[in-house]
Amino acid sequence: MTPAPRDYAYGDHPSQIVRLHLPEAGDALPVVLVIHGGFWRQRYGIEYADPLCRSLVEQGVAAAAIEYRRVGRPFVGSNRGDVADPAGGGWPMTLTDVARAVDSLDTLGQLTARGRLDVARIVALGHSAGGHLAAWLAHREALRPATPGAVAPGDHHNPILGAVCQAGVLDLVAAANGGVGHGAVVDLLGGEPGSVAQRYRHASPINYVGDGARITLVHGLDDDEVPVDQSRRYAAAAVAAGDPVELYEVPDIGHYDMIEPGDPAWFRCRDLALEMLGGPGQT
């Protein structure tokens, strides 16, 4: 029987937790880092990742769901951008949280998993806004020094092997201009692309193609929340830059089908993450 998952804090904020799911047996377990979506908004939480984590654990790997500080819903009638955020998320906290969560995994593994985690094999898997964060983590080595989430020389960090992005938001300027998520990108970054251009430059995965990050994209052709053009634009830029990117366009699949554990689209995403890891842990 699979043990119940446990939550561990990687910071002081209530949203700064990793929920670790482990199989009953096995050592040197590779880790799938599962990042939920919800357009970075407070009202969507880690519970959306739990069914996917259970499905992954059945394949003999560890699954670590990340919770992170998200954006509080703007007050009705307010201007988007400069809105009080009781949730503590947005720029740059949402980004730095996921980076900090990844870097906590080896400590959590030693303290809570009896050293069973193989933190040299971590893959991020994220849906929608979580797909954005997963891809951003895969490009983390390319961040400019001293910017949010960047790794300073000598600092401890856990690099990841790559990311599987399920209907990810990968070009934040195009998403903001297209109204994806009803202004969610503008809320995340605290302004329109023309007013906080450096934030968009830093946070948008498409700006880092050419660094060699391994990204696999899965997008439903019937997605009416995040247009498939988000994945197509990223894939085209990555191919032109020589990066190892793969794009799977799935017919008759909407935005949420691929996070339904019994759906064939989810099985494809799961198997792509396992393939990127190189297989399950040692039993």
C-alpha positions in Angstrom: 0.0 0.0 0.0 1.3 3.4 -1.0 2.2 5.5 2.1 0.2 8.7 2.7 1.9 11.9 1.4 3.4 14.3 3.8 3.8 18.1 3.6 7.1 19.8 4.4 7.9 23.5 4.6 10.6 25.1 2.5 9.8 28.6 3.9 7.7 30.4 6.5 4.7 31.3 4.4 1.8 28.8 4.6 2.0 28.3 0.8 5.7 27.3 0.9 5.3 23.6 1.1 6.4 20.5 -0.8 4.0 17.5 -0.6 6.1 14.4 -1.0 4.5 11.2 -2.4 6.6 8.1 -2.1 6.2 4.5 -3.2 6.2 1.9 -0.5 9.6 0.5 -1.5 12.6 1.4 -3.6 15.8 3.5 -3.3 17.5 6.0 -5.5 14.1 7.2 -6.5 14.0 9.8 -9.3 11.7 12.7 -8.7 8.9 14.2 -10.8 8.3 17.7 -9.6 4.6 18.4 -10.2 3.5 22.0 -10.5 -0.2 22.7 -10.5 -1.8 25.3 -12.7 -4.6 27.8 -12.1 -3.2 30.9 -13.8 -1.0 31.6 -10.7 -4.1 32.5 -8.7 -4.6 31.8 -5.0 -7.9 30.0 -5.4 -6.2 27.1 -7.2 -4.0 25.0 -5.0 -1.8 21.9 -4.6 -4.8 19.6 -4.4 -4.9 19.6 -8.2 -1.5 17.9 -8.3 -2.4 15.1 -5.9 -4.1 12.7 -8.3 -1.2 13.1 -10.8 1.3 12.4 -8.0 -0.5 9.2 -7.0 -0.4 8.0 -10.7 3.3 8.7 -10.9 4.1 6.9 -7.6 2.4 3.8 -9.0 5.2 3.8 -11.6 7.9 3.5 -8.9 9.1 7.1 -8.8 8.8 9.8 -6.2 6.4 12.7 -6.9 6.9 16.1 -5.2 4.0 18.5 -5.6 5.0 22.1 -5.1 2.8 24.7 -3.5 3.9 28.3 -4.0 2.7 31.8 -3.2 0.0 32.8 -5.7 -1.7 36.0 -6.7 -4.7 37.1 -4.7 -7.8 37.9 -6.7 -8.0 41.6 -7.6 -10.8 43.6 -6.1 -13.8 44.1 -8.4 -13.5 47.4 -10.3 -9.8 47.9 -9.5 -7.1 48.5 -12.1 -5.1 45.4 -12.9 -1.5 45.5 -11.8 -1.0 47.5 -8.7 -3.4 45.5 -6.5 -2.9 44.6 -2.9 -2.0 40.9 -2.8 -3.0 39.2 0.5 -1.7 35.9 -0.8 1.9 37.1 -1.0 2.5 35.9 -4.5 3.2 37.5 -7.9 6.4 39.1 -9.0 9.0 37.8 -8.0 7.8 35.6 -5.2 6.0 33.0 -7.3 9.2 32.4 -9.3 11.6 32.4 -6.4 9.3 30.0 -4.5 9.5 27.3 -7.1 13.2 27.6 -7.4 13.6 27.4 -3.6 11.3 24.4 -3.5 13.5 22.5 -6.0 16.6 23.3 -4.0 15.0 22.0 -0.8 14.5 18.5 -2.2 17.8 16.9 -1.2 17.4 18.2 2.4 13.8 16.9 2.5 15.0 13.6 1.0 17.6 13.2 3.7 15.4 14.2 6.6 12.1 12.7 5.6 12.7 10.0 3.0 15.8 8.4 4.6 17.9 9.3 1.6 15.7 7.5 -0.9 15.5 10.4 -3.4 17.9 10.7 -6.3 18.1 14.4 -6.7 20.4 14.1 -9.6 17.3 12.9 -11.5 14.6 15.6 -11.2 12.1 16.4 -14.0 9.5 19.1 -13.7 5.9 18.5 -15.0 3.5 21.3 -15.0 0.0 22.2 -16.3 -0.9 25.6 -17.7 0.6 28.2 -15.3 2.5 25.2 -13.8 3.8 24.5 -17.3 5.2 28.0 -17.4 6.9 27.5 -14.0 8.3 24.1 -15.1 9.8 25.5 -18.3 11.2 28.5 -16.4 12.9 26.1 -14.0 14.4 24.1 -16.9 15.9 27.4 -18.1 17.1 28.5 -14.7 20.8 28.1 -15.5 20.4 30.8 -18.1 19.0 33.5 -15.8 21.1 36.6 -15.4 23.2 36.7 -12.2 21.5 38.3 -9.2 18.0 38.2 -10.7 15.1 36.3 -9.0 15.7 32.6 -8.9 19.2 32.8 -10.4 22.0 30.6 -9.0 24.9 32.5 -7.5 28.4 31.0 -7.8 28.9 28.6 -4.9 25.2 28.5 -4.0 23.6 25.1 -3.5 21.0 24.3 -6.1 19.4 21.2 -7.7 19.4 21.4 -11.5 16.6 19.6 -13.3 16.9 17.3 -16.3 14.1 19.0 -18.2 10.4 19.7 -18.2 7.2 18.3 -19.6 4.8 21.2 -20.1 1.1 20.5 -20.4 -0.6 23.4 -22.2 2.1 25.7 -20.8 2.0 29.5 -20.9 5.5 30.0 -22.5 5.4 33.4 -24.2 4.2 35.8 -21.5 4.1 38.9 -23.7 1.9 37.1 -26.3 -0.3 35.7 -23.5 -0.7 39.1 -21.9 -1.5 40.8 -25.1 -4.0 38.0 -26.0 -5.8 38.2 -22.6 -4.9 34.6 -21.7 -6.4 33.8 -18.3 -8.4 37.1 -18.3 -5.4 39.2 -17.4 -3.6 36.6 -15.3 -0.2 37.3 -16.7 -0.6 41.0 -16.0 -1.6 40.2 -12.4 1.3 37.9 -12.0 3.9 40.4 -13.2 2.3 43.5 -11.8 1.8 45.4 -15.1 1.5 45.3 -18.9 4.4 44.2 -21.1 5.2 47.8 -22.0 5.4 49.0 -18.4 7.4 46.2 -16.8 9.3 44.9 -19.8 12.2 43.5 -17.7 9.9 41.3 -15.7 8.5 39.8 -18.8 12.0 39.3 -20.2 13.0 37.5 -17.0 9.9 35.4 -16.5 9.1 34.2 -20.0 10.6 30.9 -21.0 10.6 31.6 -24.7 13.3 34.2 -24.1 15.8 31.6 -23.0 15.8 29.2 -26.0 19.3 28.4 -27.2 20.5 27.4 -23.7 20.0 23.7 -24.4 17.1 23.1 -22.0 15.2 19.9 -22.7 11.5 20.7 -23.0 8.6 18.5 -24.1 5.4 20.2 -24.9 1.9 18.5 -24.9 -1.0 20.7 -26.0 -4.6 19.8 -26.9 -5.9 21.2 -30.1 -9.3 21.9 -28.5 -7.8 24.0 -25.7 -9.9 27.1 -25.2 -7.9 28.4 -22.2 -4.3 28.5 -23.4 -4.1 28.6 -27.2 -1.9 25.9 -28.8 0.0 28.8 -30.4 1.8 29.2 -27.1 3.4 25.8 -27.5 3.9 26.2 -31.3 5.7 29.6 -30.9 8.0 28.2 -28.2 8.8 25.0 -30.2 9.6 27.0 -33.4 11.9 29.3 -31.5 13.6 26.3 -29.7 14.1 24.3 -32.9 15.6 27.4 -34.6 18.0 27.7 -31.7 19.0 24.1 -31.7 17.4 23.1 -28.4 16.1 19.5 -27.8 12.4 20.3 -27.9 9.5 18.0 -28.8 5.9 19.1 -29.4 2.9 16.8 -29.2 -0.4 18.2 -30.5 -3.2 16.1 -29.3 -6.5 16.2 -31.3 -9.9 16.3 -29.5 -8.3 17.3 -26.2 -9.1 20.4 -24.2 -7.3 22.3 -21.5 -8.1 20.0 -18.5 -8.2 16.5 -20.1 -4.5 15.9 -19.6 -4.7 16.3 -15.9 -7.4 13.7 -15.6 -5.5 10.6 -14.3 -7.6 8.1 -16.3 -7.3 10.0 -19.6 -5.0 8.8 -22.4 -3.6 12.3 -22.6 -2.4 12.1 -19.0 -0.8 8.8 -19.6 1.1 10.3 -22.5 2.3 13.2 -20.2 3.2 10.7 -17.4 5.2 8.5 -19.8 7.1 11.4 -21.3 8.2 12.5 -17.8 9.3 8.9 -17.0 11.2 8.7 -20.3 13.0 12.0 -19.5 14.0 10.6 -16.1 15.4 7.5 -17.7 13.1 5.1 -15.8 12.0 4.4 -12.3 14.1 4.0 -9.2 16.0 0.9 -8.0 13.7 -1.5 -6.1 
